[in-house]
Amino acid sequence: MSSIKDILVPDIGEFDAVEVIEVLVKSGDAVSVEDPLLTMESDKASMDVPSPFSGTVKTVKIKAGDKVSQNDLILTLVVKELETAVTETSAETENSEATAPETKDIVSTRKSESTSSGAVSKEPARRPPPIVMSVNQKSFLRAHASPSIRKFARELGVDLSQVHGSGRKERITKEDVQEFVKQALGGTASGTAAAGSGIPAMPEIDFSKFGPVEIKPLSRIQKKAAVNLHRGWLNLPIVTHHDEADITELEYFRKSLKDEAAKQGVKVTPLVFLLKACAVAIRKHPNFNSSLTADKENLVLKKYLHIGVAVDTPDGLVVPVIRDVEQKGLLELAKELGEVSEKARAKKLKTNDIQGGCFSISSLGGIGGTAFTPLVNAPEVAILGVTRSRMMPVWNGKEFLPRLMLPMDLTYDHRVIDGAQAARFMVDLCEILSDMRRMSL
């Protein structure tokens, strides 16, 4: 006996009027439980809607380009009554597995023992401990993954909202879930207590109880940066070293290049000199151009030098990478810096433009400030922050002279770089910036 089931858009959180970018089935198609029916995409993410039943598609009620919300009718499905009962039972079982993975592992272990030996073994086989985490169902649903990956994640007790996707448009793959499980068992996954060293999560607060509020969604760049920065903060022991460089002569030289740079259509900023000076200093201190191996047993010393530069955009900070800095002149660097900055603000950066960095510079000189602590962009081991230069009286042994001083802040991974190395690096960098002739040494 068969029945007609209406398949509706499930709970998609706070999203409303989400665009359907692809309908994956048509009338007459046979579908199984968890088979994708359509793909929706918002400004935050895309997601597939899985079929809750097995059956045959009778009528499709939507098409690509339509806007849908929760409980909108997707299609009607001819379902056998027996299959309906089995599907509902399976769904209940699957939900219980997602919230209680330990029970699932115990049942699976006992089942394998009874089937392999015909009787319950006196000593159960040793298994790795299950991943125990609270799964936010709404966040799980919004994760960019196919139904089969969702099912795979539920079986392992993994919250997909905490898994970083490596597929197209950051889609989560099976390998991503497996890697997350591997890290969780080793105590390094971002969603486990080990990664946070037992730090409890912040409680959710309803701020509307205290007065009017407005909800402003984070941009995709801000959300991705938050994950990377939080991971770096938890895993890297960082120290920040502060110093000042006398850039009086550098500023005279920079202004003297104004006309020549204008002929080539470029603008020479102090950041261009910082790029070149950092390249010279890093050549003398190769540990600043390294990364720790995954097992933390070795350093990878890089024979190339690509430097990332933080760019302020309407959607948040992005860090495009200037490649082979040590091989380029000031005007060439100025041109490339201007191009990548414009691409960043126009949202036209490609994946290759933001990968492969060895060291980073974050400049707040155009805004202000006297000092700050930039966070290391792992797997890099150091980042240089600079704030606004200012004229100060400097004692030369006989008298005070007005000098243009540039505050600089070096944050570094203390596992790779110690305080003495950081201090020597900054001394050399300050000397290079105070006398640009040192760049040729």
KERORO-682513 format. One line per 4 residues: number of its first residue (from 1); their letters; for each residue x, y, z of N, C-alpha, C. Coordinates in steps of 0.02 Angstrom, whole numbers. Layout:
BEGIN
NUM> A> X:Y:Z:X:Y:Z:X:Y:Z | ...
END
This chain:
BEGIN
1> MSSI> 42:-59:0:0:0:0:44:62:0 | 26:112:-41:66:172:-48:28:233:-24 | 65:284:-9:34:347:11:73:405:-21 | 43:464:-23:74:523:-51:101:566:7
5> KDIL> 165:581:5:196:622:56:216:690:27 | 200:743:63:225:810:44:293:820:75 | 343:835:35:411:847:59:420:923:64 | 433:947:124:438:1018:137:510:1040:150
9> VPDI> 523:1104:142:588:1132:160:596:1127:236 | 650:1096:259:660:1087:332:679:1153:365 | 689:1149:430:711:1207:469:780:1229:445 | 784:1290:420:848:1316:395:871:1376:437
13> GEFD> 853:1374:500:877:1425:546:845:1493:532 | 887:1546:536:860:1613:527:854:1633:454 | 872:1588:408:868:1605:337:796:1609:313 | 784:1652:265:717:1659:237:726:1678:163
17> AVEV> 681:1652:122:683:1666:50:752:1649:20 | 772:1586:30:837:1563:5:829:1539:-67 | 876:1556:-109:870:1540:-180:887:1466:-194 | 846:1435:-235:859:1367:-259:905:1372:-320
21> IEVL> 964:1344:-316:1011:1350:-372:1010:1288:-417 | 982:1232:-392:979:1172:-433:927:1123:-404 | 884:1097:-447:838:1044:-428:867:979:-455 | 877:930:-411:915:871:-427:873:811:-448
25> VKSG> 807:818:-444:763:762:-463:707:788:-508 | 673:740:-540:616:758:-583:561:707:-573 | 503:720:-600:446:675:-593:464:606:-620 | 449:554:-580:462:485:-600:527:458:-573
29> DAVS> 570:501:-545:634:478:-518:622:438:-453 | 661:386:-444:660:348:-381:714:376:-336 | 697:390:-274:745:417:-227:747:375:-164 | 804:376:-131:813:341:-68:820:392:-12
33> VEDP> 816:366:49:825:410:107:894:443:103 | 897:509:116:958:549:116:981:569:46 | 947:546:-7:965:570:-73:950:644:-78 | 995:684:-109:982:756:-114:926:771:-164
37> LLTM> 882:816:-145:825:835:-188:839:901:-224 | 870:947:-189:885:1012:-219:943:1044:-180 | 972:1095:-211:1025:1132:-179:1004:1205:-173 | 1010:1232:-111:994:1302:-99:1058:1339:-82
41> ESDK> 1059:1404:-96:1118:1443:-81:1097:1512:-56 | 1123:1530:3:1113:1597:30:1177:1636:21 | 1180:1697:49:1242:1735:45:1295:1707:92 | 1276:1659:136:1323:1630:183:1348:1562:162
45> ASMD> 1303:1520:136:1323:1451:122:1273:1420:75 | 1290:1362:49:1244:1322:9:1233:1256:44 | 1175:1226:33:1159:1164:66:1112:1123:23 | 1116:1057:30:1070:1011:-3:1014:993:45
49> VPSP> 955:983:18:898:959:57:890:885:43 | 899:841:93:893:770:81:821:745:85 | 808:689:53:742:659:56:733:621:122 | 678:633:157:667:597:220:638:527:209
53> FSGT> 616:512:147:586:447:132:615:418:68 | 605:353:59:618:321:-5:552:318:-43 | 556:327:-108:494:325:-148:506:349:-218 | 451:367:-251:453:391:-320:426:462:-323
57> VKTV> 462:506:-356:441:575:-361:378:579:-404 | 326:609:-377:264:618:-415:263:685:-451 | 268:739:-412:266:806:-442:316:851:-407 | 357:885:-446:404:934:-420:371:1003:-421
61> KIKA> 372:1037:-364:334:1099:-358:378:1162:-363 | 443:1154:-368:487:1212:-373:536:1204:-430 | 571:1258:-447:620:1257:-500:679:1300:-481 | 734:1293:-517:794:1333:-504:777:1406:-510
65> GDKV> 800:1446:-463:787:1517:-463:733:1538:-414 | 691:1490:-393:638:1505:-344:669:1522:-276 | 632:1561:-237:651:1577:-169:607:1535:-122 | 638:1501:-75:600:1457:-30:617:1473:43
69> SQND> 570:1456:86:579:1463:158:556:1399:192 | 564:1396:257:545:1337:295:472:1319:283 | 459:1254:273:393:1225:263:362:1238:195 | 400:1267:148:376:1272:79:376:1202:48
73> LILT> 329:1190:4:322:1123:-28:375:1116:-83 | 415:1062:-78:466:1048:-128:437:1003:-182 | 408:946:-161:381:898:-208:335:850:-171 | 299:810:-209:260:756:-179:293:690:-197
77> LVVK> 291:643:-149:327:580:-156:279:521:-144 | 281:473:-188:241:412:-178:284:365:-136 | 258:349:-76:296:310:-28:255:250:-6 | 287:192:-3:254:133:24:249:140:100
81> ELET> 192:118:128:181:126:199:235:93:241 | 257:33:219:308:-3:256:373:37:257 | 390:67:199:452:106:195:448:167:239 | 386:196:244:377:254:286:393:238:358
85> AVTE> 366:182:381:377:162:451:451:148:464 | 483:114:416:554:98:424:596:161:425 | 579:209:379:617:271:375:612:312:438 | 551:317:464:541:355:525:579:325:584
89> TSAE> 578:257:586:615:223:639:690:236:632 | 715:234:569:786:245:557:805:316:576 | 760:364:560:775:434:576:781:443:651 | 735:411:689:738:417:761:802:387:788
93> TENS> 821:330:760:883:297:781:943:340:766 | 942:370:706:999:412:685:1005:473:729 | 948:504:748:950:562:792:978:543:860 | 958:484:885:983:463:950:1058:449:946
97> EATA> 1082:426:887:1153:414:880:1192:480:881 | 1162:532:850:1197:596:846:1205:627:915 | 1157:615:960:1160:644:1027:1193:598:1077 | 1197:533:1061:1228:486:1108:1272:437:1072
101> PETK> 1329:461:1045:1373:417:1007:1402:361:1048 | 1406:369:1115:1434:317:1156:1390:255:1154 | 1323:264:1157:1276:208:1155:1284:171:1089 | 1290:209:1034:1298:177:969:1359:133:966
105> DIVS> 1415:159:994:1477:120:992:1470:55:1032 | 1435:59:1091:1426:0:1132:1385:-52:1095 | 1329:-29:1064:1287:-76:1027:1324:-107:969 | 1363:-64:932:1400:-90:875:1451:-141:897
109> TRKS> 1484:-128:954:1535:-174:978:1504:-241:996 | 1447:-239:1033:1415:-301:1054:1391:-340:994 | 1365:-303:944:1339:-337:884:1395:-373:847 | 1453:-338:839:1509:-369:803:1535:-429:841
113> ESTS> 1533:-425:908:1558:-481:947:1514:-542:940 | 1447:-530:940:1401:-587:937:1401:-619:868 | 1408:-578:815:1406:-606:748:1471:-642:730 | 1526:-618:758:1590:-650:739:1603:-714:778
117> SGAV> 1579:-719:839:1595:-777:879:1535:-819:899 | 1475:-792:886:1414:-829:903:1396:-820:976 | 1438:-788:1015:1423:-777:1086:1458:-713:1107 | 1434:-685:1162:1464:-623:1186:1532:-639:1216
121> SKEP> 1582:-601:1193:1650:-612:1218:1656:-588:1290 | 1698:-621:1328:1707:-602:1398:1742:-534:1403 | 1789:-519:1357:1823:-456:1358:1810:-420:1293 | 1771:-365:1294:1756:-329:1233:1819:-302:1200
125> ARRP> 1817:-299:1134:1875:-274:1097:1887:-201:1113 | 1950:-182:1118:1966:-112:1133:1955:-69:1072 | 1922:-12:1083:1908:35:1029:1932:104:1050 | 1946:147:1001:1962:215:1019:1901:247:1052
129> PPIV> 1910:292:1099:1853:324:1132:1812:363:1081 | 1745:362:1087:1704:398:1040:1712:473:1049 | 1696:511:996:1697:584:1000:1632:605:1036 | 1638:638:1091:1580:660:1128:1577:736:1124
133> MSVN> 1530:762:1086:1522:834:1081:1449:851:1072 | 1431:909:1094:1362:932:1086:1353:955:1015 | 1303:928:981:1291:944:910:1235:994:906 | 1251:1053:879:1200:1104:866:1164:1086:801
137> QKSF> 1102:1064:807:1067:1038:749:1057:1090:694 | 1043:1152:712:1033:1204:662:1098:1218:625 | 1153:1223:662:1218:1234:630:1238:1173:588 | 1222:1114:613:1236:1052:576:1200:1054:508
141> LRAH> 1137:1076:509:1096:1077:449:1123:1128:398 | 1150:1183:424:1174:1235:378:1243:1221:351 | 1277:1171:377:1345:1155:353:1342:1136:279 | 1394:1156:243:1397:1145:170:1422:1074:157
145> ASPS> 1376:1026:157:1394:956:147:1335:919:116 | 1351:865:80:1300:824:48:1265:780:100 | 1206:753:84:1171:709:131:1213:649:153 | 1250:621:107:1290:562:127:1344:581:177
149> IRKF> 1372:641:170:1423:664:218:1390:680:285 | 1329:707:283:1293:720:345:1280:655:383 | 1260:605:346:1246:540:377:1310:511:406 | 1365:517:369:1430:492:392:1451:528:455
153> AREL> 1439:594:458:1458:633:517:1416:614:577 | 1351:602:566:1307:582:622:1330:515:651 | 1350:471:608:1372:405:631:1433:410:676 | 1475:462:663:1536:471:702:1527:520:759
157> GVDL> 1467:549:764:1455:598:818:1490:664:807 | 1500:683:744:1538:743:727:1490:801:711 | 1503:859:741:1464:919:725:1495:951:663 | 1460:948:608:1487:974:544:1501:1048:546
161> SQVH> 1467:1085:590:1478:1157:594:1549:1173:617 | 1584:1124:645:1652:1134:669:1705:1106:622 | 1683:1080:565:1729:1051:516:1741:1100:459 | 1804:1112:443:1821:1157:388:1822:1118:322
165> GSGR> 1783:1139:274:1779:1105:210:1835:1122:163 | 1862:1072:129:1916:1082:81:1893:1075:9 | 1829:1059:0:1803:1051:-67:1785:1117:-101 | 1753:1111:-159:1734:1171:-196:1686:1214:-155
169> KERI> 1700:1279:-152:1660:1325:-112:1659:1303:-38 | 1715:1275:-15:1723:1253:54:1674:1198:73 | 1655:1158:25:1610:1101:38:1648:1048:78 | 1614:1020:128:1645:971:172:1645:902:137
173> TKED> 1703:871:136:1710:805:105:1717:751:159 | 1715:689:137:1724:634:183:1792:637:216 | 1843:657:176:1911:661:203:1915:715:257 | 1877:769:250:1877:822:301:1850:795:367
177> VQEF> 1795:756:363:1766:727:424:1815:678:455 | 1847:636:414:1895:588:440:1954:623:474 | 1978:677:444:2034:714:473:2013:746:539 | 1951:771:542:1926:800:604:1924:747:660
181> VKQA> 1900:687:642:1898:632:691:1968:615:714 | 2015:612:667:2084:596:683:2113:647:732 | 2100:711:719:2125:764:763:2090:762:831 | 2025:745:830:1987:742:893:2015:687:938
185> LGGT> 2030:630:909:2057:575:948:2126:591:974 | 2161:636:938:2227:657:961:2224:718:1005 | 2162:744:1016:2153:800:1061:2168:867:1030 | 2163:873:961:2180:937:931:2124:966:889
189> ASGT> 2066:934:886:2010:961:848:1981:1022:882 | 1958:1070:841:1935:1133:870:1872:1125:911 | 1836:1072:903:1774:1065:940:1780:1024:1002 | 1839:999:1020:1846:956:1078:1871:995:1137
193> AAAG> 1861:966:1196:1885:1000:1257:1960:1005:1257 | 1995:956:1226:2068:957:1227:2095:1018:1192 | 2063:1037:1135:2087:1094:1098:2081:1158:1137 | 2029:1163:1178:2018:1223:1218:2047:1215:1287
197> SGIP> 2084:1161:1300:2114:1148:1365:2062:1149:1420 | 2004:1122:1405:1952:1118:1456:1914:1183:1467 | 1926:1234:1425:1892:1298:1433:1818:1290:1415 | 1772:1306:1460:1701:1300:1444:1679:1353:1394
201> AMPE> 1629:1335:1355:1603:1382:1305:1566:1439:1338 | 1566:1497:1305:1529:1554:1331:1454:1540:1328 | 1417:1557:1380:1345:1544:1379:1309:1589:1329 | 1254:1565:1301:1215:1605:1255:1169:1652:1295
205> IDFS> 1170:1715:1278:1132:1766:1314:1082:1799:1268 | 1021:1807:1293:970:1843:1256:975:1917:1274 | 1013:1955:1233:1025:2025:1249:963:2068:1239 | 913:2042:1203:852:2081:1192:813:2092:1257
209> KFGP> 830:2053:1308:796:2062:1372:814:2129:1404 | 872:2157:1385:896:2217:1417:883:2280:1377 | 862:2272:1315:848:2330:1273:848:2311:1199 | 835:2360:1155:833:2345:1083:900:2321:1057
213> VEIK> 899:2273:1011:960:2247:980:949:2241:905 | 1003:2234:870:1002:2220:797:1050:2163:783 | 1028:2115:744:1070:2058:725:1102:2073:658 | 1169:2075:657:1206:2087:596:1249:2026:580
217> PLSR> 1233:1989:528:1272:1928:512:1345:1945:497 | 1390:1901:519:1460:1908:501:1470:1891:427 | 1517:1924:395:1532:1908:326:1568:1841:323 | 1570:1812:264:1604:1748:255:1677:1754:274
221> IQKK> 1709:1810:257:1779:1821:274:1788:1824:349 | 1743:1859:384:1749:1866:456:1740:1798:491 | 1693:1757:467:1682:1692:498:1742:1646:487 | 1769:1648:428:1827:1604:414:1888:1628:454
225> AAVN> 1897:1694:458:1954:1721:496:1947:1704:570 | 1885:1706:595:1874:1692:666:1896:1621:683 | 1881:1573:640:1901:1504:652:1977:1498:653 | 2009:1528:603:2082:1522:598:2117:1557:657
229> LHRG> 2093:1616:675:2125:1653:729:2114:1619:797 | 2054:1592:807:2040:1557:870:2084:1495:876 | 2091:1459:820:2134:1399:821:2206:1419:837 | 2230:1473:805:2297:1495:818:2307:1518:890
233> WLNL> 2258:1554:917:2263:1578:986:2268:1521:1035 | 2230:1467:1023:2230:1410:1068:2293:1367:1062 | 2322:1365:1003:2377:1318:991:2446:1349:993 | 2452:1415:985:2518:1446:981:2533:1486:1045
237> PIVT> 2590:1473:1077:2611:1516:1132:2644:1578:1103 | 2609:1634:1105:2634:1694:1071:2662:1745:1121 | 2712:1782:1097:2742:1837:1134:2747:1896:1086 | 2738:1957:1111:2745:2016:1069:2803:2059:1093
241> HHDE> 2847:2076:1047:2905:2119:1061:2893:2187:1029 | 2903:2241:1067:2890:2308:1042:2956:2347:1033 | 2958:2387:980:3018:2427:967:2999:2486:923 | 3048:2530:910:3036:2589:867:3093:2595:818
245> ADIT> 3076:2615:758:3127:2626:707:3128:2699:686 | 3187:2726:678:3195:2795:654:3191:2795:578 | 3136:2821:552:3126:2820:479:3130:2890:448 | 3166:2934:481:3171:3003:456:3201:3005:386
249> ELEY> 3259:2972:378:3292:2972:312:3251:2932:261 | 3221:2879:284:3179:2839:239:3122:2881:211 | 3092:2923:253:3036:2964:230:3059:3016:179 | 3118:3044:189:3145:3091:139:3154:3055:72
253> FRKS> 3183:2996:75:3194:2957:14:3128:2938:-19 | 3080:2918:21:3015:2898:-7:2983:2957:-44 | 2985:3016:-15:2955:3074:-48:2992:3093:-111 | 3058:3079:-112:3097:3095:-173:3079:3050:-232
257> LKDE> 3048:2993:-216:3028:2946:-270:2958:2961:-298 | 2926:3012:-271:2856:3025:-288:2846:3036:-363 | 2887:3079:-393:2879:3095:-465:2894:3034:-509 | 2949:3000:-493:2967:2941:-532:2914:2886:-528
261> AAKQ> 2887:2877:-467:2834:2827:-458:2771:2846:-496 | 2755:2911:-497:2695:2935:-532:2699:2920:-606 | 2759:2925:-635:2767:2910:-706:2750:2838:-722 | 2761:2794:-673:2745:2723:-683:2676:2705:-657
265> GVKV> 2640:2756:-632:2571:2744:-609:2567:2707:-543 | 2618:2715:-501:2617:2680:-436:2625:2730:-380 | 2608:2709:-319:2615:2750:-259:2660:2713:-210 | 2714:2746:-191:2762:2715:-146:2743:2734:-74
269> TPLV> 2720:2686:-36:2701:2697:34:2755:2670:81 | 2753:2688:144:2802:2660:192:2798:2584:195 | 2740:2555:180:2732:2483:183:2777:2448:132 | 2790:2481:76:2834:2452:25:2904:2444:54
273> FLLK> 2928:2494:90:2994:2489:121:2995:2436:176 | 2940:2429:212:2936:2377:263:2942:2307:232 | 2909:2297:175:2913:2233:140:2986:2216:124 | 3020:2265:94:3089:2252:73:3135:2244:133
277> ACAV> 3125:2285:185:3168:2280:245:3158:2214:281 | 3095:2191:285:3082:2127:316:3115:2070:278 | 3114:2074:212:3146:2022:172:3221:2018:187 | 3254:2076:195:3325:2077:210:3338:2049:280
281> AIRK> 3297:2069:329:3306:2045:397:3293:1970:403 | 3242:1946:368:3226:1874:371:3281:1832:340 | 3313:1859:289:3369:1822:258:3424:1810:310 | 3432:1857:356:3483:1850:409:3458:1806:466
285> HPNF> 3393:1800:473:3363:1761:528:3314:1710:497 | 3339:1655:470:3298:1608:432:3242:1575:472 | 3247:1572:538:3193:1541:577:3127:1578:570 | 3131:1642:551:3070:1680:541:3035:1661:477
289> NSSL> 3069:1623:435:3039:1598:373:3035:1522:377 | 3000:1498:429:2994:1426:439:2925:1409:465 | 2911:1345:470:2849:1319:500:2865:1254:536 | 2829:1242:590:2836:1178:625:2801:1123:586
293> TADK> 2831:1064:586:2797:1006:556:2738:986:601 | 2693:946:573:2632:927:610:2648:890:674 | 2703:851:674:2720:814:735:2761:856:784 | 2773:919:767:2810:966:811:2881:944:825
297> ENLV> 2908:902:782:2976:876:792:3029:911:750 | 3007:946:697:3055:976:650:3030:1044:626 | 3078:1083:600:3062:1146:569:3069:1140:493 | 3022:1168:457:3026:1172:384:3054:1240:367
301> LKKY> 3117:1243:345:3148:1306:326:3136:1318:252 | 3103:1373:236:3083:1387:167:3136:1426:130 | 3148:1406:68:3198:1439:27:3168:1494:-16 | 3104:1505:-9:3069:1559:-44:3042:1606:10
305> LHIG> 3023:1666:-10:2997:1714:39:2937:1751:9 | 2878:1732:32:2816:1766:13:2788:1799:76 | 2773:1863:72:2750:1901:130:2677:1923:121 | 2636:1906:171:2566:1926:170:2558:1996:199
309> VAVD> 2511:2034:170:2497:2102:192:2423:2108:207 | 2406:2124:270:2336:2131:289:2305:2191:255 | 2248:2180:222:2212:2234:186:2143:2242:216 | 2125:2303:233:2060:2318:262:2008:2323:206
313> TPDG> 1956:2282:209:1902:2283:160:1835:2291:196 | 1782:2309:160:1716:2316:193:1693:2252:227 | 1717:2194:206:1696:2130:235:1744:2105:289 | 1797:2143:303:1845:2121:353:1915:2118:324
317> LVVP> 1963:2100:366:2033:2096:344:2046:2034:302 | 2081:2043:247:2107:1986:208:2182:1996:200 | 2217:1941:188:2290:1945:186:2316:1917:119 | 2316:1958:66:2347:1935:4:2422:1929:12
321> VIRD> 2453:1888:-30:2524:1872:-23:2564:1901:-80 | 2617:1937:-63:2665:1962:-112:2721:1911:-118 | 2731:1883:-178:2778:1828:-187:2849:1852:-204 | 2897:1813:-180:2968:1825:-196:2988:1897:-183
325> VEQK> 2973:1921:-123:2985:1991:-106:3059:2009:-113 | 3103:1964:-93:3175:1980:-92:3202:1990:-163 | 3166:1968:-214:3190:1973:-283:3164:2034:-320 | 3125:2076:-286:3091:2131:-320:3114:2198:-293
329> GLLE> 3114:2249:-337:3132:2317:-317:3073:2353:-286 | 3087:2413:-260:3036:2451:-225:2977:2469:-269 | 2990:2493:-329:2936:2513:-374:2895:2453:-397 | 2928:2397:-408:2892:2336:-427:2847:2313:-370
333> LAKE> 2873:2317:-309:2833:2298:-251:2774:2346:-241 | 2786:2410:-253:2733:2459:-247:2676:2445:-296 | 2695:2428:-357:2644:2413:-407:2604:2351:-388 | 2639:2298:-367:2604:2235:-349:2561:2244:-287
337> LGEV> 2586:2282:-238:2547:2294:-178:2482:2331:-194 | 2487:2381:-238:2427:2418:-258:2376:2373:-294 | 2402:2328:-336:2357:2284:-374:2321:2235:-329 | 2357:2202:-283:2324:2152:-241:2277:2185:-190
341> SEKA> 2294:2246:-169:2250:2282:-122:2184:2299:-156 | 2188:2320:-219:2127:2336:-256:2086:2273:-270 | 2119:2218:-286:2083:2155:-296:2049:2132:-232 | 2082:2142:-176:2052:2122:-112:1989:2162:-97
345> RAKK> 1990:2227:-109:1931:2268:-95:1875:2255:-144 | 1893:2233:-204:1842:2217:-255:1819:2144:-252 | 1843:2107:-202:1826:2036:-193:1845:1994:-254 | 1902:2008:-283:1924:1972:-342:1988:1931:-330
349> LKTN> 2006:1922:-267:2064:1882:-251:2051:1808:-267 | 2100:1775:-296:2095:1703:-309:2129:1665:-252 | 2116:1601:-250:2145:1560:-196:2221:1566:-194 | 2252:1568:-252:2325:1573:-255:2351:1638:-227
353> DIQG> 2308:1690:-227:2329:1756:-202:2336:1759:-127 | 2306:1711:-91:2307:1714:-18:2342:1653:13 | 2376:1614:-27:2409:1554:-2:2485:1560:-7 | 2519:1522:35:2592:1517:30:2631:1569:68
357> GCFS> 2598:1608:112:2633:1659:149:2684:1630:197 | 2740:1666:206:2793:1645:252:2796:1690:314 | 2773:1751:307:2778:1802:358:2724:1853:341 | 2698:1890:390:2644:1937:376:2660:2005:406
361> ISSL> 2630:2057:376:2634:2126:401:2564:2153:407 | 2549:2182:465:2484:2214:476:2497:2287:494 | 2477:2333:451:2492:2403:461:2429:2442:478 | 2431:2476:535:2376:2521:555:2397:2593:549
365> GGIG> 2452:2605:513:2480:2673:508:2432:2724:480 | 2389:2702:435:2341:2749:405:2283:2765:451 | 2277:2729:506:2221:2738:552:2243:2770:617 | 2295:2742:649:2320:2770:711:2343:2716:759
369> GTAF> 2352:2736:822:2374:2689:873:2448:2697:889 | 2467:2669:945:2537:2671:966:2568:2601:973 | 2525:2550:984:2550:2481:991:2490:2434:991 | 2501:2372:970:2450:2320:974:2483:2252:969
373> TPLV> 2444:2200:978:2471:2131:973:2439:2096:913 | 2472:2096:855:2444:2059:798:2450:1984:812 | 2403:1945:787:2404:1873:798:2439:1837:740 | 2481:1790:756:2519:1752:706:2471:1715:660
377> NAPE> 2483:1719:596:2442:1686:546:2471:1616:533 | 2456:1569:578:2483:1501:573:2466:1471:505 | 2511:1430:476:2572:1400:505:2634:1445:503 | 2626:1509:488:2683:1555:494:2703:1558:568
381> VAIL> 2761:1586:582:2785:1587:651:2794:1659:677 | 2781:1709:634:2789:1778:657:2749:1826:614 | 2731:1883:644:2695:1936:608:2719:2002:635 | 2727:2052:591:2748:2119:611:2689:2166:607
385> GVTR> 2676:2201:663:2625:2253:663:2657:2321:668 | 2629:2370:631:2655:2438:634:2596:2486:644 | 2609:2540:681:2558:2591:692:2584:2658:664 | 2550:2711:681:2565:2775:649:2632:2803:673
389> SRMM> 2674:2825:626:2738:2857:643:2724:2926:671 | 2770:2950:714:2761:3016:744:2830:3048:756 | 2830:3114:753:2891:3151:764:2904:3155:839 | 2966:3136:860:2984:3134:931:3053:3164:941
393> PVWN> 3066:3192:1000:3134:3215:1015:3179:3156:1034 | 3234:3148:1000:3279:3091:1013:3348:3118:1032 | 3376:3094:1086:3441:3116:1111:3496:3082:1072 | 3542:3121:1043:3597:3092:1004:3663:3092:1041
397> GKEF> 3660:3107:1106:3721:3110:1147:3741:3180:1164 | 3718:3228:1123:3734:3298:1135:3671:3342:1141 | 3621:3323:1101:3561:3364:1100:3501:3322:1077 | 3441:3349:1088:3380:3317:1064:3366:3341:992
401> LPRL> 3353:3294:948:3336:3311:879:3268:3282:861 | 3230:3317:820:3165:3290:798:3175:3233:749 | 3149:3175:765:3156:3117:721:3088:3083:712 | 3076:3058:653:3014:3023:638:3021:2950:659
405> MLPM> 2983:2930:709:2990:2863:738:2929:2821:721 | 2942:2758:702:2890:2711:683:2883:2656:735 | 2828:2653:772:2818:2598:820:2805:2532:784 | 2837:2479:807:2829:2413:776:2817:2361:831
409> DLTY> 2778:2311:814:2760:2257:862:2769:2190:827 | 2814:2150:852:2828:2084:823:2798:2030:868 | 2748:1995:843:2720:1937:879:2749:1874:849 | 2770:1827:892:2803:1767:866:2781:1705:905
413> DHRV> 2789:1647:873:2776:1582:904:2836:1563:947 | 2825:1561:1013:2881:1551:1058:2910:1480:1054 | 2876:1434:1021:2903:1367:1012:2961:1367:962 | 2959:1416:917:3009:1419:864:3060:1475:876
417> IDGA> 3036:1531:901:3077:1591:910:3078:1609:983 | 3138:1619:1012:3141:1641:1081:3150:1717:1084 | 3149:1743:1146:3151:1816:1154:3214:1847:1127 | 3271:1814:1135:3334:1841:1111:3334:1846:1034
421> QAAR> 3309:1794:1001:3305:1796:928:3260:1852:904 | 3203:1860:938:3156:1912:919:3187:1981:927 | 3223:1991:982:3255:2056:994:3308:2071:942 | 3348:2021:924:3400:2031:873:3368:2047:805
425> FMVD> 3314:2012:789:3279:2025:726:3255:2097:723 | 3226:2121:778:3200:2189:778:3255:2241:777 | 3311:2227:809:3368:2273:806:3392:2279:734 | 3399:2223:700:3421:2225:630:3370:2260:586
429> LCEI> 3306:2247:597:3254:2278:557:3254:2354:567 | 3262:2375:628:3264:2447:643:3325:2480:609 | 3382:2447:609:3441:2474:577:3432:2480:501 | 3400:2430:471:3388:2431:399:3341:2489:382
433> LSDM> 3289:2499:421:3241:2552:407:3271:2621:419 | 3318:2626:466:3349:2691:480:3401:2710:428 | 3429:2659:394:3479:2672:342:3466:2624:285 | 3431:2647:233:3409:2603:179:3468:2573:140
437> RRMS> 3528:2602:148:3586:2573:112:3601:2503:136 | 3578:2486:196:3590:2419:223:3552:2365:184 | 3503:2385:145:3466:2336:105:3511:2305:51 | 3563:2339:33:3607:2313:-19:3663:2271:8
441> L> 3669:2266:74:3724:2227:104:3711:2153:98
END
